[in-house]
């Protein structure tokens, strides 16, 4: 099995820890918050407040289900616009109270349904990109499974973007890429090799900032590694002045 083929398989494995698993295992006293204050509470995006090494932080994640019913409730981790608006509401709340924002990303992409488009899916994603680029608190984004399309990027305009070792991050799914390029979705592995979706490739291209090694899907070592890295990185980012923080974020994305 090639590295790309393994990445595709492992990134989509249902046994992976979810955003809520990380939230509950890393952050003390995690309390989930709900709703976008406009339309509904999207189960595909979860968020709330917790303590990281005794420091209040805002945690937001894209949540896939652990079984069929859970996936139906979570729309298979494909957020609707109200999910992105909930995420933005929590980010602006974090800015108001000076809390760092930490996001956990695992999605094939935003939900492409008619209702989602009618309620402004594209605008909701674009608004998040705009607001995150200038959010006045540190932001750290972590890819914990799939990082697909604008649906992932809407939570990944961050000061630091990390990936777990066997995850993927791409402009769209390899199947979608193959369908567009060759009109043949079965050529997904070939497409993935062209797209450079693996953590190692993206680190080499400086699209991401760190790869966190994996030791099995349920390993406490992964959770502890993520937690320790977060503690250290939040401390560093908070040592920067607001001007330095925003300038570094600006330059990070301008280099693309």
C-alpha positions in Angstrom: 0.0 0.0 0.0 1.4 3.4 -1.0 1.8 6.2 1.5 -1.0 8.2 -0.2 -3.4 5.1 -0.3 -2.7 4.5 3.5 -3.3 8.2 4.2 -6.7 8.1 2.5 -7.7 5.0 4.3 -6.5 6.1 7.8 -7.7 9.7 7.5 -11.3 8.4 7.0 -11.2 5.6 9.5 -14.3 5.8 11.8 -12.2 4.7 14.7 -10.3 8.0 14.9 -10.8 10.2 17.8 -13.4 12.9 17.1 -13.3 16.6 17.9 -15.4 16.0 21.0 -13.0 13.3 22.2 -10.1 15.7 22.0 -12.2 18.5 23.6 -13.1 16.3 26.6 -9.7 14.7 27.0 -7.5 17.7 26.7 -9.5 20.6 28.2 -10.7 20.6 31.8 -14.3 21.5 32.6 -15.2 21.6 28.9 -18.7 23.0 28.4 -20.4 22.8 25.0 -22.3 25.7 23.7 -25.0 25.5 21.0 -26.7 27.4 18.2 -25.9 30.2 15.8 -28.6 32.6 17.2 -30.2 32.8 13.7 -31.5 29.4 12.4 -30.4 26.2 14.2 -27.8 24.2 16.1 -25.7 22.3 13.6 -24.5 19.0 15.0 -21.7 18.8 12.5 -19.9 21.6 14.3 -19.3 21.5 18.1 -17.8 24.2 20.3 -17.5 25.5 23.8 -15.2 26.7 26.5 -12.6 24.7 28.5 -9.4 25.1 30.5 -6.0 24.4 29.0 -3.5 24.2 31.8 -5.9 26.4 33.9 -6.3 28.9 31.0 -9.7 29.5 29.5 -9.8 28.8 25.8 -12.5 28.4 23.1 -12.6 25.0 21.4 -14.4 24.5 18.1 -14.5 21.3 16.0 -16.1 19.6 13.1 -17.7 16.4 14.4 -18.1 13.1 12.6 -20.3 10.4 14.1 -19.1 7.1 15.7 -21.8 5.0 14.2 -24.5 5.3 11.5 -27.1 7.0 13.7 -24.5 9.4 15.1 -23.3 10.2 11.6 -26.9 10.9 10.5 -27.3 13.3 13.4 -23.9 14.9 12.6 -24.6 15.0 8.8 -21.4 12.9 8.4 -19.3 15.8 9.5 -20.5 18.1 6.6 -21.5 21.4 8.2 -24.4 23.6 7.1 -24.0 27.4 7.1 -25.5 27.6 10.6 -22.6 25.5 11.8 -20.1 27.9 10.4 -22.1 30.8 11.9 -22.1 29.1 15.3 -18.3 28.7 15.0 -18.0 32.4 14.2 -20.2 33.4 17.1 -17.9 31.5 19.4 -14.8 33.0 17.9 -16.1 36.5 18.3 -17.0 35.7 21.9 -13.5 34.4 22.4 -12.2 37.7 21.0 -14.4 39.7 23.4 -13.1 37.8 26.4 -9.5 37.4 25.1 -9.5 33.6 24.9 -7.3 31.7 22.4 -9.2 29.7 19.8 -8.4 26.1 19.1 -10.1 24.2 16.2 -10.2 20.5 15.4 -11.0 19.7 11.8 -12.3 16.5 10.2 -14.6 16.9 7.2 -14.9 15.9 3.6 -16.2 19.4 3.0 -19.2 21.7 3.7 -22.6 20.2 2.9 -23.6 20.9 -0.7 -27.3 20.5 -0.4 -29.9 22.9 -1.8 -31.0 24.1 1.6 -27.5 24.9 2.6 -27.0 26.9 -0.5 -30.3 28.7 0.0 -29.2 29.7 3.5 -25.9 31.1 2.3 -23.3 28.4 2.5 -20.7 30.2 0.4 -21.2 33.5 2.3 -20.9 31.7 5.7 -17.6 30.2 4.7 -16.3 33.4 3.2 -17.3 35.4 6.3 -15.3 33.0 8.5 -12.2 33.4 6.3 -12.5 37.2 6.5 -13.1 37.3 10.3 -10.5 34.8 11.2 -7.8 36.6 9.2 -8.2 39.6 11.6 -9.4 37.9 14.8 -7.5 39.5 17.7 -6.7 36.4 19.7 -4.3 33.4 18.9 -5.8 30.7 16.7 -4.5 27.1 16.3 -6.0 24.7 13.9 -5.4 20.9 13.9 -6.4 18.5 11.2 -7.5 15.3 13.0 -8.9 13.3 10.0 -10.0 14.8 6.6 -9.4 18.4 5.8 -11.5 18.9 2.8 -12.1 22.0 0.7 -13.5 25.4 2.0 -15.4 23.4 4.6 -12.1 22.8 6.4 -10.5 26.1 5.5 -13.4 27.9 7.2 -11.9 26.8 10.6 -8.2 26.9 9.5 -7.2 30.5 8.9 -5.0 30.3 11.9 -1.6 31.4 13.3 -0.6 27.7 13.4 -2.0 24.8 11.3 -1.0 21.3 12.5 -1.8 17.8 11.1 -1.8 14.4 12.7 0.5 12.1 10.9 -2.0 10.1 9.0 -4.5 12.8 8.0 -5.2 14.7 4.8 -5.7 18.3 3.8 -6.7 19.3 0.3 -8.7 21.7 -1.9 -11.3 19.0 -2.5 -11.6 15.3 -2.2 -9.4 13.1 -4.4 -12.6 11.6 -5.9 -13.9 15.0 -6.8 -10.5 16.0 -8.3 -10.4 12.8 -10.4 -14.0 13.3 -11.5 -13.3 16.9 -12.7 -9.9 16.1 -14.3 -10.6 12.7 -15.9 -14.3 12.2 -15.5 -13.5 9.1 -13.5 -13.8 9.2 -9.7 -12.2 5.7 -9.4 -8.8 7.3 -10.1 -8.7 8.9 -6.6 -5.3 7.4 -5.6 -3.7 8.8 -8.7 -5.4 12.1 -8.1 -4.3 12.2 -4.4 -0.7 11.7 -5.5 -0.9 14.7 -7.7 -2.6 16.8 -5.1 0.0 16.4 -2.4 -2.4 15.8 0.4 -0.3 14.1 3.1 1.0 15.8 6.2 4.7 15.3 5.2 4.2 16.8 1.8 2.3 19.8 3.1 4.9 20.4 5.8 7.6 20.4 3.2 5.7 23.0 1.2 5.1 25.0 4.4 1.3 24.9 4.0 1.2 23.5 7.6 3.5 24.1 10.5 3.8 20.8 12.4 3.1 17.1 12.1 2.1 15.3 15.2 3.1 11.6 15.2 0.3 9.0 15.6 0.5 5.8 17.6 -2.9 4.1 17.0 -6.3 5.8 16.9 -7.0 5.6 20.7 -3.5 6.3 21.9 -3.2 8.5 25.0 0.2 9.5 23.6 -1.5 11.4 20.8 -3.8 13.3 23.2 -0.9 14.2 25.5 1.3 15.2 22.5 -1.5 17.5 21.2 -2.1 18.9 24.7 1.6 19.6 25.4 2.1 21.3 22.0 -1.0 23.4 22.5 0.2 24.6 26.0 3.6 25.6 24.6 2.2 27.2 21.4 -0.5 29.2 23.2 2.1 30.5 25.6 4.3 31.7 22.7 1.5 33.2 20.7 0.2 35.1 23.8 3.7 36.6 24.3 3.4 38.4 21.0 1.9 41.9 20.8 -1.4 42.1 18.9 0.4 43.8 16.0 3.0 41.0 15.8 0.3 38.3 16.0 -1.8 39.7 13.2 1.2 40.5 11.0 2.6 37.0 11.4 -0.8 35.6 10.4 -1.0 37.9 7.5 2.4 37.0 6.2 1.7 33.3 6.8 -1.1 33.3 4.2 0.4 35.9 1.9 3.3 33.6 1.1 1.0 31.2 -0.8 
